[in-house]
Amino acid sequence: MSVTNESHQPAADPHTRKAYYLGHFRRNREAILAAAGLGLDRPITGCPGWDVAGLTGHMGRVYTFWLKWVSERPRGFSREAMSEIAADRDVRLPGYTAWDQTGFPRDARPDGIVPFARHAGDELDAALVGLEPDEIVWTFIPPRQTGDFVFRRLAMETTIHRWDAEEAHGIAGRIDDALARDGIDEMLMQFREDPAYDVNRDRRHGQTILLREDGGAGRWLVSFDQSGITTAPSAGPADATVAGTASDLWLFIMGRRRPEDMRIDGDQSLAAAWGDLAGRF
């Protein structure tokens, strides 16, 4: 029942997709910086323990991570490369690594968080321009080592964290339906294929959860068993159905919407256990 994750991608042509995803990446990272400009102290409800400063610092972490692999492609993962990334962050923002490793505490914030995120994002943007969709570049998903994956992942991560930063200031709006559907596909792919989410197998016993879009065609039937997670674009029978807009469904599987924020039919406790079954972002 496992399916590919391209059913809601914006276009078949890879260069058109690149432009689409880069557009979202650019708009979202500017919006995160704008939210940081409204204040750094507001808590991020979707990332417990973080505030806007921590989220902004995290984005600098994301940008420097991908900058390494894009700039030095096709270099692969190694402890040496990860040590180089950490050292680079501490050059860009002295004290960053210690602050990150302790969970972004307010009393240990280094100075210059916003410029750190801005400059690292600018450098990554410039590097992405020269990356072809089919070029080999290391990623954390073994079967998906291409520029196309990187463009999509950056669009999705910056979208979710833009929503986080704006929600902290009470200004987050609904995510575009088409992007949200694609985001659900992309995250379900990660739950299936990223080794980091291959956890909690002992909790999976054939449970099924249907994600059903209100007012749209999005349907994702997700099955959990000890061999892994599978998905199908189907509205078939399920132990629990979680319904909402595409935006709310994406936010739900990302831990930003609570079960009580959604319409749930069937096993309510199963819907509430989504993060324990699929994994937590």
C-alpha positions, 0 to 999 in steps of 0.5 A: 500500500506504500505510494510515492510522495509526488501526488500533490507536487506542483508540477512535473517539470523539475525546474518549474518545481525548483522555482516554486519551492525556492519562492516559498523558501524565500518568502518564508525566511523573510517572514521568519525574520520579520516575526523576529523583528516583532520580538524574540521572547514569545514562546513557540507553542509547537516547539516546547521550550523554544521562543522566537529567538530559539526558532530564529537560531534554529533556522540558522542551524538549518541553513548552515546544515544544508549550505554544507552539503549543497556547497560541497556536493557530492560530499557525504555525511561524516563526523568530520563534516558535522564538526566542521558545520558546528565550528562554522556556526560558532564562527558566525555566531560565537556561543551558538553551539552551547546555546543550541545544545542547552535548548536555547535558554533565554539567559544564554542567548548570544548576540546577533541571532537575527543577522546570523540567520539572515546571512546564512540564509542568504548564502544558502539561497545563492548556493541553491540557485546553482543546484540542479534538481537532478544533481547528487547532494547528500540528504538524510533520506538515503533513497532521495539524494538529489537537489529536488529533495532539498528544494522541497524540504527547505520550502516545507521546513521554512513554511512550518517554522514561519507559521510557528514564528507568526503564531507566537505573535498571533498573526499566523494564517491558514497555509495555502491548500496546495502547499499543505497537501504537498507538505502532508505528502512530504512528511508522510514520506519522511515518516516512511523513509527517514531512519530517524522516524523508525521508532516505536515499532512496538506500538504499531499493531496494524492501526489505521488513521485516515486524514481527510481534507474538508472541502478538498480531494486530499485523502491519506490512509496511513497504516502502522505496523511493525514492518513500518508505515504505509500510506495510500491516497484512499478514503477506505475504512480506518480505525480513526478519521481526522478531518480538517482543512489541508492546512490544519491536517498538515499542522496536526501531523506536525504537532501544531494542531491538537486532536481537540482542534480537529474533527475526529471520528472513530478511536479518539485515543488513537488519533491522539497517539499520532505522534507516538506512532508516526514520530515527532518533528 
